[in-house]
């Protein structure tokens, strides 16, 4: 049990990092495959238990699959925090006992190799690239907030909620892009046809079938401006999320920049 725990908590994160360093861009794809594999295996085990217990295997499969996904994601977060701890200490993952082959550890081969890892007392704790990374995240967050706010201002004014009929789906060329719902709705004494984005539907609203009904809202002064009813709340949430995400990223970027500048002056 101790060996298993050590592999999961210490050796596994180090070998995962070294495998990614050696193979380049293949690790993210392997990680996604492993994630789906664990979820499928976990769901299959749950479905088997449900069958033996006489329960419905369909719901149990998805519940256990989510448990498997959560376990892998939690371990991934732990791996990241563990590697950050090694970086702060200036200890290369290759130097951790049990990571290298036993023959190399016995002979001391590779003990002085740091593989570009931070060396305590010699290399900066915060690389300059990390400052730029947080600045980029801040730009993405604030930029998304500005775009969401601009789109929301197009619907400033009095709106009316009406029942529309879904005529068809429009998924764009070759099925790429966001799905649009082409709807027909009454407004201003006439029947209009417009398109609304399916991703603007609320979380508790299912995409209706063709011929089904959908609540939409349109501007009284410009009825051709139409979107799903309740989309304003979702847009406001997008604006707030962008501001919070950008603010947190900017704060982390400032903290990283301060540490980087202090170390540069030493």
FENLINSUL-V501462 format. One line per field, one symbol per residue. ss: DSSP state (A for helix, B for strand, O for the rest). Layout:
# FENLINSUL-V501462
ss->???
This chain:
# FENLINSUL-V501462
ss->OAAAAAAAAAAAAAAAAAAAAAAOOAAAAAAAAAAAAAAAAAAAAAAAAAAAAOOOAAAAAAAAAAAAAAAAAAAAAAAAAAAAAAAAAOOOAAAOOOOOOAAAAAAOOOOOOOOOOOOOOOOOOOOAAAAAAAAAAAAAAAAAAAAAAAAAAOOOOOBBBBBBBBBBBBOOAAAOOOOBBBBBBBBOOBBBBBBBBAAAOOOOOOOOOOOOBBBBBBBOOOOOOBBBOOAAAAAAAAAAAAAAAAAAAAAAAAAAAAAAAAAAAO
